[in-house]
């Protein structure tokens, strides 16, 4: 079976790749029955020569490969019919802007495996860039704090070589006495926590966080059962919440009254209660003045996130009284960092980490008869132009002229 590492063609350019040259060499050693070729690219963080030097064929034509492996959406005109594709298609939530892409894949009899759909039997995602989103997002929040308050000047992550350089820049700063709240327990939150721990910030329990003042910076990590509660007052259950959050309401305001810097690293599911609303943010005891919204749901659970920001211009301000965007350093505004492609700032580390998990979970499935069901669960479309049963809920989106949201 022949696998092709394809060139990223989406704009703005994305320098990440699923396999670094060294990780691809590992895959070749582990799976001698697999053949790997690399489509030439002038934007990839690893140059063509780095692959060629390890003995990989680098070519402009990968049409003889069976499986195409990329990161971001493939432009419709570059889709090769009758192939298997792996990339982030951004269609599984019926995103209107990519409806035509899904239709094109069905028409071209492409078997689509979205990176987001690669899950274990319990439904937890196995691969992704979440850790790197968390690392860069938390760092960017501190960068905003330093710039806004004139405390220190951290360089942009994209100007640094790798994670080691990111951490060595953090070693140079001194933080003021602030309280930091981090939501979530997945890969994103763990990445953000890595930054907080590297800075030597003390972690405290939520009981202490909500009732005490401190003489040093501290942070509190909260899971969904801390910031959401059952509306009927009974004890909540996390798994029940994930299945159906409709009987829950927000319990976030006690934290908002104690927090200076909020890092949103949680996953937000449909119908879950918002963490804080625009009305909440107007309250005089609402204390949050800096938000790094890594989850970046627009006009959603974090009211100050009114649009995504960009790597070029990562910060903006949210005026809670007027519900408008203002400069990021405006007095009494909430400073917002809501970059929605954070791992792109750390392409080398993100690519290396992604490839390791891809070798662990996905490549073996092609050679062990998919014994863990990885491919079967993640396959969205069939070789004869149909949605698989698991993704049949997308049929109305395909049929509906973009009306399904």
C-alpha positions in Angstrom: 0.0 0.0 0.0 1.3 3.4 -1.0 0.9 6.5 1.2 1.5 10.0 0.0 2.2 13.0 2.3 0.5 15.7 0.3 1.2 19.4 -0.1 -0.9 21.9 1.9 -2.7 24.1 -0.6 -5.1 26.0 1.7 -4.7 29.8 2.1 -3.4 31.2 4.4 -0.5 28.7 4.0 -0.1 26.1 6.8 3.5 24.9 7.4 2.5 21.8 9.4 2.6 18.3 8.0 1.4 15.0 9.5 4.9 13.4 9.4 8.3 15.0 10.0 11.1 13.3 8.0 12.3 11.4 11.1 8.8 10.2 12.1 8.2 9.1 8.5 11.4 7.1 8.6 10.1 5.5 11.8 6.9 4.5 10.1 8.9 3.0 7.2 10.9 0.9 9.6 7.9 -0.2 11.5 5.8 -1.1 8.5 8.1 -2.5 5.7 5.0 -3.4 3.7 4.1 0.3 3.4 5.5 2.6 0.8 5.7 6.4 1.6 6.2 9.1 -0.9 6.2 12.9 -0.4 4.6 15.6 -2.6 7.0 18.4 -3.1 6.2 21.6 -1.1 7.9 25.0 -0.7 5.9 26.0 2.4 6.3 22.9 4.7 8.3 23.5 7.9 10.6 20.6 6.8 12.2 21.1 3.4 12.0 18.6 0.6 15.7 17.7 1.0 15.1 16.6 4.6 12.8 13.8 3.2 15.0 13.1 0.2 18.1 12.7 2.4 16.3 9.9 4.3 15.6 8.1 1.1 12.0 9.2 0.4 10.8 9.9 -3.1 9.8 13.5 -3.4 7.7 14.2 -6.4 5.2 16.6 -7.9 2.9 13.7 -8.9 1.5 11.5 -6.2 -1.5 10.3 -8.1 -0.3 6.6 -8.0 -0.6 6.5 -4.2 -3.6 4.8 -2.5 -3.8 6.9 0.6 -3.4 10.7 0.7 -2.4 12.2 4.1 -2.7 16.0 4.7 -3.5 18.5 7.5 -6.0 21.1 6.2 -8.8 20.9 3.6 -7.8 19.9 0.1 -9.1 22.4 -2.6 -11.8 20.6 -4.6 -9.8 20.9 -7.9 -6.9 19.1 -6.3 -8.9 16.1 -5.0 -7.9 12.9 -6.9 -10.9 10.5 -7.4 -11.1 7.0 -6.0 -8.5 7.6 -3.2 -8.5 7.4 0.5 -7.9 10.8 2.2 -7.0 11.9 5.7 -7.2 15.6 6.6 -9.3 18.0 8.7 -12.3 18.5 6.4 -14.3 20.7 8.8 -17.6 19.2 7.7 -18.7 17.0 10.6 -20.5 19.8 12.3 -22.2 20.7 9.0 -20.0 23.8 8.5 -21.7 25.7 5.6 -18.4 26.9 4.1 -17.2 23.3 3.4 -20.5 21.7 2.2 -19.3 21.7 -1.4 -16.1 19.9 -0.4 -18.0 17.0 1.1 -20.3 16.8 -2.0 -17.2 16.8 -4.2 -15.7 13.9 -2.2 -18.9 11.9 -2.6 -19.0 12.6 -6.3 -15.4 11.6 -6.8 -15.9 8.3 -4.8 -13.3 9.4 -2.2 -13.1 7.5 1.1 -12.7 10.3 3.6 -11.2 9.8 7.1 -11.3 13.1 9.0 -8.6 13.5 11.7 -11.3 14.6 14.1 -13.2 11.3 13.6 -10.3 9.1 14.6 -11.5 7.9 18.0 -11.3 5.0 20.3 -14.2 2.7 21.2 -15.3 5.2 23.9 -15.4 8.0 21.3 -12.4 9.9 22.6 -10.2 11.5 19.9 -6.8 9.7 19.4 -4.9 12.3 17.4 -4.9 16.0 17.0 -2.9 19.2 17.6 -4.7 20.0 20.9 -1.6 20.1 23.1 0.1 22.6 20.9 -3.0 24.8 20.7 -2.9 24.8 24.6 0.8 25.6 24.8 0.6 28.5 22.3 -2.7 29.8 23.6 -1.6 30.1 27.2 1.7 31.7 26.1 -0.2 34.2 23.9 -2.3 35.2 26.8 0.7 36.0 28.9 2.1 37.9 25.9 -1.1 40.0 25.8 -0.8 40.7 29.5 2.8 41.9 29.2 2.0 44.2 26.2 -1.2 45.6 27.6 0.1 46.4 31.1 3.7 47.3 30.0 5.1 44.5 32.2 7.3 42.6 29.7 7.6 42.0 26.0 7.4 38.3 24.9 8.2 37.6 21.2 5.6 36.0 19.0 5.7 32.2 19.0 6.0 32.1 15.2 9.4 33.8 15.5 10.8 31.1 17.8 12.3 27.8 16.6 10.5 25.4 18.8 8.9 24.7 22.2 12.2 24.9 24.0 12.7 28.5 22.8 9.1 29.3 23.9 9.8 28.1 27.4 13.2 29.9 27.6 11.4 33.2 26.8 9.0 32.5 29.6 11.9 32.1 32.0 12.7 35.8 31.5 9.4 37.2 32.8 8.1 38.0 36.2 4.3 37.7 36.6 2.2 40.0 38.8 0.0 38.6 41.6 -2.9 37.3 39.5 -5.5 34.6 39.7 -5.7 32.3 36.6 -8.6 30.0 35.8 -8.1 27.1 33.3 -11.1 25.2 32.0 -11.0 21.7 30.6 -9.2 18.4 31.1 -8.3 17.3 27.6 -5.2 17.7 25.4 -5.8 21.5 25.0 -6.0 22.1 28.8 -3.0 19.9 29.5 -1.0 21.9 27.0 -2.0 25.2 28.7 -1.2 23.6 32.1 2.3 22.7 30.8 2.9 26.5 30.4 1.5 27.4 33.8 3.6 24.7 35.5 6.7 25.8 33.6 6.3 29.3 34.9 6.1 27.8 38.4 2.6 29.1 39.1 1.1 27.5 42.1 -2.0 25.3 41.5 -4.7 25.6 44.1 -8.0 23.8 44.7 -11.2 25.4 43.6 -12.4 25.7 47.2 -9.3 27.7 48.1 -9.4 29.7 44.8 -13.0 30.8 45.4 -12.4 31.9 49.1 -8.8 33.2 49.4 -6.5 36.0 48.4 -2.9 35.1 47.6 0.4 36.9 47.7 1.7 35.1 44.5 0.2 34.2 41.1 -2.0 31.0 41.4 -4.1 29.0 39.0 -7.1 26.7 39.3 -8.0 23.9 36.9 -11.8 23.4 36.6 -13.7 20.6 34.8 -17.2 20.8 33.5 -18.8 19.7 36.8 -17.3 22.7 38.5 -18.5 25.4 36.1 -21.8 23.7 35.3 -24.5 22.4 37.6 -27.8 20.6 37.4 -30.7 23.0 37.3 -32.7 20.9 39.8 -30.0 21.2 42.4 -29.1 17.5 42.4 -25.5 16.2 42.1 -24.3 16.4 38.5 -22.7 13.6 36.5 -20.0 14.4 33.9 -20.9 11.5 31.6 -24.6 12.4 31.8 -23.7 16.0 30.9 -21.7 14.9 27.9 -24.6 12.8 26.6 -27.3 15.5 27.3 -26.4 18.8 28.9 -29.9 20.3 28.6 -30.7 19.9 32.3 -27.7 22.0 33.4 -26.9 25.6 33.9 -23.8 27.7 34.3 -22.0 27.8 37.6 -19.2 30.0 36.3 -19.9 33.3 37.9 -18.3 32.4 41.3 -15.1 31.9 39.4 -15.5 35.0 37.2 -15.6 37.1 40.4 -12.2 35.7 41.5 -10.3 35.5 38.1 -8.0 37.9 36.3 -6.9 35.7 33.4 -9.2 33.0 32.0 -7.8 30.3 29.7 -10.7 28.5 27.9 -9.4 25.1 27.1 -12.7 23.2 27.4 -14.6 21.3 24.7 -18.0 22.9 24.2 -20.8 20.6 23.1 -24.1 21.5 21.5 -26.8 22.6 23.9 -24.4 23.0 26.8 -25.0 26.1 28.9 -22.8 29.1 28.1 -20.0 29.7 30.7 -20.7 33.4 30.8 -23.1 35.6 28.8 -22.9 39.2 27.7 -25.1 40.1 30.6 -22.8 38.3 33.1 -19.8 40.3 31.7 -21.6 43.6 32.5 -21.8 42.9 36.2 -19.7 45.1 38.5 -18.2 42.1 40.3 -17.2 40.3 37.0 -13.4 40.5 37.4 -12.0 38.7 34.3 -10.0 41.2 32.2 -8.0 38.8 30.0 -9.2 35.7 28.1 -7.2 33.3 26.0 -10.0 31.5 24.3 -8.3 28.4 22.8 -11.6 26.6 22.2 -12.7 29.7 20.1 -16.5 29.2 19.7 -17.7 32.5 18.2 -20.7 34.2 19.9 -20.9 31.2 22.2 -20.0 30.1 25.7 -17.4 32.8 26.3 -19.3 36.0 25.6 -16.2 38.1 24.9 -15.2 36.0 21.9 -17.0 37.9 19.2 -14.7 36.9 16.4 -11.6 34.8 15.8 -8.3 36.7 15.8 -5.3 35.9 13.6 -1.7 35.0 14.2 -0.8 38.4 12.6 -3.2 40.3 14.9 -3.9 38.0 17.8 -5.5 40.4 20.3 -8.6 42.6 20.5 -10.6 44.2 23.3 -14.2 43.5 24.2 -16.1 46.4 25.8 -18.7 44.5 28.0 -20.9 47.5 28.6 -21.4 48.3 24.9 -20.9 44.7 23.7 -18.4 46.1 21.1 -14.9 45.5 19.9 -12.3 48.0 21.0 -8.5 48.2 21.1 -7.0 45.3 23.2 -5.5 47.7 25.8 -8.6 49.9 26.3 -9.3 50.6 29.9 -12.1 48.4 31.4 -12.2 46.2 28.3 -11.6 42.4 28.4 -8.5 41.7 26.4 -9.2 38.7 24.1 -6.9 36.2 22.4 -9.0 34.0 20.1 -6.6 32.7 17.4 -8.3 29.7 15.8 -5.2 28.1 14.3 -2.7 28.3 17.2 -0.7 25.1 16.4 0.4 26.8 13.1 2.7 29.0 15.2 4.6 25.9 16.4 4.7 23.9 13.2 7.8 21.8 13.9 6.8 20.5 17.3 3.1 20.2 16.3 4.1 18.1 13.3 6.4 15.8 15.2 3.8 15.2 17.9 1.0 14.6 15.4 3.0 12.1 13.4 3.9 10.0 16.5 0.2 9.5 17.3 -0.6 8.8 13.7 1.9 6.0 13.6 0.6 4.6 16.9 -3.1 4.6 16.1 -3.8 4.8 12.3 -1.0 3.2 10.2 -1.2 -0.1 12.1 -5.0 -0.4 11.2 -4.1 -0.8 7.5 -2.0 -3.9 8.3 -3.8 -5.6 11.2 -7.2 -5.8 9.5 -8.3 -2.8 11.5 -8.6 -4.9 14.6 -9.5 -2.0 16.8 -12.1 -0.6 14.4 -10.1 2.7 14.0 -10.7 3.0 10.2 -14.2 1.7 10.3 -15.3 4.3 12.9 -13.5 7.2 11.2 -14.6 6.6 7.6 -17.1 9.2 6.6 -17.7 8.3 2.9 -17.5 5.1 0.9 -15.7 4.2 -2.3 -19.1 4.3 -4.1 -20.1 7.8 -3.2 -22.2 7.3 -0.1 -22.0 8.5 3.5 -21.3 5.7 6.0 -23.9 4.8 8.5 -22.1 6.6 11.3 -22.1 9.9 9.3 -25.5 9.5 7.7 -26.7 12.5 9.9 -24.8 14.6 7.3 -27.2 13.6 4.5 -29.5 16.6 4.9 -26.4 18.9 4.9 -25.3 17.3 1.6 -28.9 17.6 0.1 -29.9 20.9 1.6 -28.3 23.8 -0.4 -26.5 24.9 2.7 -29.6 25.4 4.9 -28.5 22.8 7.4 -26.4 24.4 10.2 
